[in-house]
Amino acid sequence: MVINIRKETEKDSEDIKSVNDKAFGQENEGKIVENLRKNEKYISDLSLVAEIDNKIVGHILFFPIKIISQENEYETLSLAPMSVLPNYQKMGIGSKLIKYGIKAAKKAGYGSIIVVGHPDYYPRFGFAPASTFGIKLPFEVPDNAFMALELLPNSLKGKQGTVKYPKEYNDDD
């Protein structure tokens, strides 16, 4: 099985929405991606698809967000959402999307990535609890489910604060 990872194109929009909706069993994830595309901070090079036999079976999006302290704001990337069609899960597609995405994020000049996700999955890519860097969320999740990854050594050192997501992550329109 050959898995091809590439950046999304305009013609991929409906397939990406479908993959997200099916992977999460509801339409909100697909709507989030559609809404984020309209945000001026959207970076098409950081929205990636996984294809098998020219069929999109997975998607990952990295989106610029802020870590805000009382004194400063720091830019980081949010890894969200990441989806793989149910029939293609547990085949390494998500791992390939994450690894390719980490390289693309480094190439784009970003120093770090944060994710809210499964605590048994993301650490294999180098993610550690964000609390170890002094980074918090504006909502409650278990400490081990909110993680951060330094793409460059010490890129999160001294950058404690609270993550601020753009409104599109909460919009249902």
NUKOLDREN-571621 format. One record per residue (C-alpha): residue number from 1; residue in one letter; x, y, z. Coordinates in nm, 2 decimals, m for minus. Example, Ala and Ser with C-alpha at 12.3 -4.5 7.8 and 13.67 -1.06 7.14 Angstrom:
# NUKOLDREN-571621
ATOM; 1; A; 1.23; m0.45; 0.78
ATOM; 2; S; 1.37; m0.11; 0.71
***
This chain:
# NUKOLDREN-571621
ATOM; 1; M; 0.00; 0.00; 0.00
ATOM; 2; V; 0.15; 0.33; m0.11
ATOM; 3; I; 0.05; 0.63; 0.10
ATOM; 4; N; 0.11; 0.96; m0.07
ATOM; 5; I; 0.12; 1.28; 0.15
ATOM; 6; R; 0.08; 1.62; m0.02
ATOM; 7; K; m0.05; 1.96; 0.05
ATOM; 8; E; m0.42; 2.01; m0.01
ATOM; 9; T; m0.55; 2.18; m0.33
ATOM; 10; E; m0.87; 2.37; m0.38
ATOM; 11; K; m1.03; 2.07; m0.55
ATOM; 12; D; m0.98; 1.86; m0.23
ATOM; 13; S; m1.22; 2.07; m0.01
ATOM; 14; E; m1.52; 1.83; m0.03
ATOM; 15; D; m1.31; 1.52; 0.02
ATOM; 16; I; m1.14; 1.68; 0.32
ATOM; 17; K; m1.47; 1.77; 0.48
ATOM; 18; S; m1.60; 1.42; 0.42
ATOM; 19; V; m1.29; 1.25; 0.57
ATOM; 20; N; m1.31; 1.47; 0.88
ATOM; 21; D; m1.69; 1.42; 0.92
ATOM; 22; K; m1.66; 1.04; 0.88
ATOM; 23; A; m1.35; 1.01; 1.11
ATOM; 24; F; m1.52; 1.20; 1.39
ATOM; 25; G; m1.87; 1.07; 1.32
ATOM; 26; Q; m2.01; 1.43; 1.31
ATOM; 27; E; m1.99; 1.74; 1.09
ATOM; 28; N; m1.82; 1.98; 1.33
ATOM; 29; E; m1.46; 1.89; 1.23
ATOM; 30; G; m1.53; 1.94; 0.86
ATOM; 31; K; m1.69; 2.28; 0.93
ATOM; 32; I; m1.38; 2.38; 1.14
ATOM; 33; V; m1.15; 2.32; 0.84
ATOM; 34; E; m1.39; 2.51; 0.61
ATOM; 35; N; m1.40; 2.80; 0.85
ATOM; 36; L; m1.02; 2.81; 0.91
ATOM; 37; R; m0.96; 2.82; 0.54
ATOM; 38; K; m1.14; 3.16; 0.54
ATOM; 39; N; m0.91; 3.30; 0.81
ATOM; 40; E; m0.62; 3.52; 0.68
ATOM; 41; K; m0.37; 3.31; 0.89
ATOM; 42; Y; m0.46; 2.99; 0.71
ATOM; 43; I; m0.14; 2.83; 0.55
ATOM; 44; S; m0.23; 2.59; 0.26
ATOM; 45; D; 0.12; 2.43; 0.29
ATOM; 46; L; 0.02; 2.31; 0.64
ATOM; 47; S; m0.30; 2.15; 0.54
ATOM; 48; L; m0.20; 1.80; 0.42
ATOM; 49; V; m0.39; 1.50; 0.27
ATOM; 50; A; m0.30; 1.13; 0.26
ATOM; 51; E; m0.40; 0.95; m0.06
ATOM; 52; I; m0.41; 0.58; m0.14
ATOM; 53; D; m0.48; 0.50; m0.51
ATOM; 54; N; m0.56; 0.87; m0.57
ATOM; 55; K; m0.83; 0.86; m0.30
ATOM; 56; I; m0.81; 1.10; 0.00
ATOM; 57; V; m0.82; 0.89; 0.31
ATOM; 58; G; m0.66; 1.12; 0.57
ATOM; 59; H; m0.61; 1.49; 0.65
ATOM; 60; I; m0.41; 1.70; 0.90
ATOM; 61; L; m0.42; 2.07; 0.96
ATOM; 62; F; m0.16; 2.29; 1.14
ATOM; 63; F; m0.29; 2.64; 1.22
ATOM; 64; P; m0.11; 2.94; 1.37
ATOM; 65; I; m0.23; 3.03; 1.72
ATOM; 66; K; m0.11; 3.23; 2.01
ATOM; 67; I; 0.02; 3.16; 2.36
ATOM; 68; I; m0.06; 3.47; 2.56
ATOM; 69; S; 0.09; 3.57; 2.89
ATOM; 70; Q; 0.04; 3.89; 3.09
ATOM; 71; E; 0.34; 4.04; 2.92
ATOM; 72; N; 0.37; 3.88; 2.57
ATOM; 73; E; 0.22; 3.68; 2.29
ATOM; 74; Y; 0.40; 3.39; 2.12
ATOM; 75; E; 0.31; 3.22; 1.80
ATOM; 76; T; 0.28; 2.84; 1.78
ATOM; 77; L; 0.09; 2.59; 1.56
ATOM; 78; S; m0.21; 2.39; 1.66
ATOM; 79; L; m0.23; 2.04; 1.52
ATOM; 80; A; m0.60; 2.01; 1.47
ATOM; 81; P; m0.79; 1.84; 1.33
ATOM; 82; M; m0.62; 1.52; 1.21
ATOM; 83; S; m0.85; 1.26; 1.06
ATOM; 84; V; m0.83; 0.92; 0.88
ATOM; 85; L; m1.13; 0.74; 0.73
ATOM; 86; P; m1.25; 0.47; 0.97
ATOM; 87; N; m1.17; 0.19; 0.73
ATOM; 88; Y; m0.81; 0.31; 0.69
ATOM; 89; Q; m0.73; 0.37; 1.06
ATOM; 90; K; m0.45; 0.18; 1.24
ATOM; 91; M; m0.25; 0.15; 0.91
ATOM; 92; G; 0.01; 0.42; 0.98
ATOM; 93; I; m0.16; 0.69; 0.78
ATOM; 94; G; m0.20; 0.93; 1.08
ATOM; 95; S; 0.17; 0.88; 1.18
ATOM; 96; K; 0.28; 0.96; 0.83
ATOM; 97; L; 0.07; 1.27; 0.82
ATOM; 98; I; 0.21; 1.39; 1.16
ATOM; 99; K; 0.57; 1.32; 1.06
ATOM; 100; Y; 0.53; 1.50; 0.72
ATOM; 101; G; 0.35; 1.78; 0.89
ATOM; 102; I; 0.62; 1.83; 1.15
ATOM; 103; K; 0.88; 1.86; 0.87
ATOM; 104; A; 0.65; 2.11; 0.68
ATOM; 105; A; 0.61; 2.31; 1.00
ATOM; 106; K; 0.98; 2.33; 1.05
ATOM; 107; K; 1.03; 2.43; 0.69
ATOM; 108; A; 0.77; 2.71; 0.73
ATOM; 109; G; 0.98; 2.84; 1.02
ATOM; 110; Y; 0.77; 2.75; 1.32
ATOM; 111; G; 0.93; 2.66; 1.65
ATOM; 112; S; 0.66; 2.46; 1.82
ATOM; 113; I; 0.33; 2.27; 1.79
ATOM; 114; I; 0.05; 2.21; 2.04
ATOM; 115; V; m0.22; 1.94; 2.03
ATOM; 116; V; m0.51; 1.82; 2.24
ATOM; 117; G; m0.51; 1.45; 2.18
ATOM; 118; H; m0.46; 1.10; 2.29
ATOM; 119; P; m0.19; 1.08; 2.55
ATOM; 120; D; m0.08; 0.74; 2.43
ATOM; 121; Y; m0.04; 0.84; 2.07
ATOM; 122; Y; 0.13; 1.18; 2.04
ATOM; 123; P; 0.43; 1.13; 2.27
ATOM; 124; R; 0.58; 0.89; 2.01
ATOM; 125; F; 0.63; 1.20; 1.79
ATOM; 126; G; 0.81; 1.39; 2.07
ATOM; 127; F; 0.51; 1.56; 2.23
ATOM; 128; A; 0.52; 1.62; 2.60
ATOM; 129; P; 0.26; 1.76; 2.84
ATOM; 130; A; 0.23; 2.13; 2.77
ATOM; 131; S; 0.22; 2.20; 3.14
ATOM; 132; T; 0.59; 2.12; 3.16
ATOM; 133; F; 0.64; 2.44; 2.95
ATOM; 134; G; 0.39; 2.64; 3.16
ATOM; 135; I; 0.13; 2.64; 2.88
ATOM; 136; K; m0.24; 2.61; 2.96
ATOM; 137; L; m0.57; 2.59; 2.78
ATOM; 138; P; m0.87; 2.82; 2.83
ATOM; 139; F; m1.08; 2.51; 2.90
ATOM; 140; E; m1.05; 2.19; 3.10
ATOM; 141; V; m0.88; 1.87; 2.96
ATOM; 142; P; m0.67; 1.61; 3.14
ATOM; 143; D; m0.31; 1.74; 3.18
ATOM; 144; N; m0.17; 1.45; 2.98
ATOM; 145; A; m0.40; 1.51; 2.68
ATOM; 146; F; m0.27; 1.87; 2.62
ATOM; 147; M; 0.08; 1.84; 2.47
ATOM; 148; A; 0.35; 2.05; 2.31
ATOM; 149; L; 0.64; 1.98; 2.08
ATOM; 150; E; 0.95; 2.19; 2.04
ATOM; 151; L; 1.06; 2.19; 1.68
ATOM; 152; L; 1.37; 2.38; 1.77
ATOM; 153; P; 1.56; 2.34; 2.09
ATOM; 154; N; 1.42; 2.55; 2.37
ATOM; 155; S; 1.16; 2.71; 2.14
ATOM; 156; L; 0.90; 2.71; 2.42
ATOM; 157; K; 1.14; 2.80; 2.70
ATOM; 158; G; 1.00; 3.10; 2.89
ATOM; 159; K; 0.69; 3.11; 2.68
ATOM; 160; Q; 0.43; 3.01; 2.94
ATOM; 161; G; 0.08; 3.14; 2.90
ATOM; 162; T; m0.27; 3.04; 2.79
ATOM; 163; V; m0.34; 2.93; 2.43
ATOM; 164; K; m0.58; 3.14; 2.24
ATOM; 165; Y; m0.76; 2.96; 1.95
ATOM; 166; P; m0.92; 3.16; 1.67
ATOM; 167; K; m1.30; 3.17; 1.68
ATOM; 168; E; m1.32; 2.93; 1.39
ATOM; 169; Y; m1.24; 2.64; 1.62
ATOM; 170; N; m1.56; 2.71; 1.81
ATOM; 171; D; m1.79; 2.83; 1.52
ATOM; 172; D; m2.06; 2.59; 1.40
ATOM; 173; D; m2.15; 2.81; 1.10
***
